[in-house]
Amino acid sequence: MGQRGAGEYDAFVAARWSALFHLARLLTGGDRHRAEDLLQESLVKLWFVWPKVADEAPEAYVRKVLARAAARSARRRWWGERPVEELPEVAAAGDMSATVAERSRLETALAQLTPQQRAAVVLRYYQDLPDRQVAQTLGCPVGTARSHASRGVARLRRLLADVIEPVG
């Protein structure tokens, strides 16, 4: 975007901030902090399409983005940080050898899975992809991808179970 376009964008934001913020507060049930986050996210999206919508209806575009983002946000269980009275204690930088050993153990166990099982487990649980995307990536039906993931997890549990010690 050129300097002229950036200036127009800045002027639009300055002129409409108050009204858009009020709309965002209404959409978030009065939560000022969520409204600020929602409006900022929407204005970032507007920035990227500003050359396309600047001459048409930028406010309508932002309203649509706000409404959709608010609906998505309402479905979430957690929106991010919450203010607290006291800051938590900072974790001491300690010995990371146990963490490194556990990761190495997991990587060794993953290497013992079949390539399809390993890919399904990593895509599904590490990359957090839905079953449909895992299946598309692996080039197989959804049921097959689920089966690979399920069998891979079961095998990982067997491989890693020998080190788990009961507490008590």
BAKOL-797471 format. One record per residue (C-alpha): residue in one letter; y, z, x. Coordinates in steps of 0.5 Angstrom, whole numbers. Layout:
BAKOL-797471
(site A (Y Z X))
...
//
This chain:
BAKOL-797471
(site M (0 0 0))
(site G (7 -2 3))
(site Q (13 3 3))
(site R (16 0 -3))
(site G (9 2 -7))
(site A (9 9 -4))
(site G (16 10 -6))
(site E (15 8 -13))
(site Y (8 12 -13))
(site D (12 18 -10))
(site A (18 17 -16))
(site F (12 17 -21))
(site V (9 23 -19))
(site A (16 27 -18))
(site A (18 25 -25))
(site R (11 26 -29))
(site W (9 32 -25))
(site S (11 37 -30))
(site A (8 34 -36))
(site L (1 32 -33))
(site F (1 39 -30))
(site H (2 41 -37))
(site L (-4 37 -40))
(site A (-8 39 -34))
(site R (-7 46 -36))
(site L (-9 45 -43))
(site L (-15 41 -41))
(site T (-18 47 -37))
(site G (-16 52 -42))
(site G (-10 55 -39))
(site D (-13 56 -32))
(site R (-7 54 -27))
(site H (-11 54 -21))
(site R (-17 49 -24))
(site A (-11 45 -27))
(site E (-8 44 -20))
(site D (-14 42 -17))
(site L (-16 37 -23))
(site L (-9 34 -23))
(site Q (-9 33 -15))
(site E (-16 30 -15))
(site S (-13 25 -21))
(site L (-7 23 -17))
(site V (-11 22 -11))
(site K (-15 17 -15))
(site L (-9 14 -18))
(site W (-6 13 -11))
(site F (-12 8 -9))
(site V (-11 4 -15))
(site W (-3 4 -15))
(site P (-2 -3 -14))
(site K (-6 -5 -19))
(site V (-4 0 -25))
(site A (4 1 -22))
(site D (6 -4 -27))
(site E (2 -3 -33))
(site A (1 4 -35))
(site P (0 9 -29))
(site E (1 15 -34))
(site A (-5 13 -38))
(site Y (-9 12 -32))
(site V (-8 19 -30))
(site R (-9 22 -37))
(site K (-16 18 -37))
(site V (-18 21 -30))
(site L (-16 28 -32))
(site A (-20 28 -39))
(site R (-26 25 -35))
(site A (-25 30 -29))
(site A (-24 36 -34))
(site A (-30 34 -38))
(site R (-34 34 -32))
(site S (-31 40 -29))
(site A (-33 44 -36))
(site R (-40 42 -35))
(site R (-41 45 -28))
(site R (-43 52 -27))
(site W (-38 53 -21))
(site W (-32 50 -20))
(site G (-31 53 -12))
(site E (-27 59 -10))
(site R (-25 65 -14))
(site P (-20 69 -12))
(site V (-22 77 -10))
(site E (-18 83 -9))
(site E (-21 84 -2))
(site L (-24 79 3))
(site P (-31 80 5))
(site E (-33 82 12))
(site V (-34 76 17))
(site A (-41 75 19))
(site A (-42 77 26))
(site A (-44 71 31))
(site G (-51 73 33))
(site D (-57 71 36))
(site M (-59 64 33))
(site S (-65 63 36))
(site A (-69 65 29))
(site T (-65 60 25))
(site V (-67 55 31))
(site A (-74 57 31))
(site E (-75 56 23))
(site R (-71 49 23))
(site S (-76 47 29))
(site R (-82 49 25))
(site L (-80 46 19))
(site E (-79 39 22))
(site T (-86 40 25))
(site A (-89 41 18))
(site L (-85 35 16))
(site A (-87 31 21))
(site Q (-94 32 19))
(site L (-93 29 12))
(site T (-94 22 10))
(site P (-88 17 11))
(site Q (-88 17 4))
(site Q (-88 24 2))
(site R (-83 26 8))
(site A (-78 21 5))
(site A (-79 23 -2))
(site V (-78 30 0))
(site V (-72 29 5))
(site L (-69 24 0))
(site R (-70 29 -6))
(site Y (-69 36 -3))
(site Y (-65 35 3))
(site Q (-60 29 0))
(site D (-61 32 -7))
(site L (-62 25 -10))
(site P (-64 24 -17))
(site D (-72 22 -18))
(site R (-69 15 -20))
(site Q (-65 14 -14))
(site V (-71 16 -9))
(site A (-76 11 -13))
(site Q (-71 6 -12))
(site T (-70 7 -4))
(site L (-77 8 -3))
(site G (-78 1 -7))
(site C (-84 5 -12))
(site P (-84 7 -19))
(site V (-81 14 -21))
(site G (-87 17 -22))
(site T (-90 15 -16))
(site A (-84 18 -12))
(site R (-84 24 -16))
(site S (-92 25 -14))
(site H (-90 24 -7))
(site A (-85 29 -7))
(site S (-89 34 -11))
(site R (-95 33 -6))
(site G (-90 33 0))
(site V (-88 40 -2))
(site A (-95 43 -4))
(site R (-97 41 3))
(site L (-91 44 6))
(site R (-92 50 3))
(site R (-99 50 6))
(site L (-97 49 13))
(site L (-91 54 13))
(site A (-95 59 9))
(site D (-99 62 15))
(site V (-92 65 18))
(site I (-90 68 12))
(site E (-91 76 12))
(site P (-91 80 6))
(site V (-85 85 6))
(site G (-87 93 5))
//
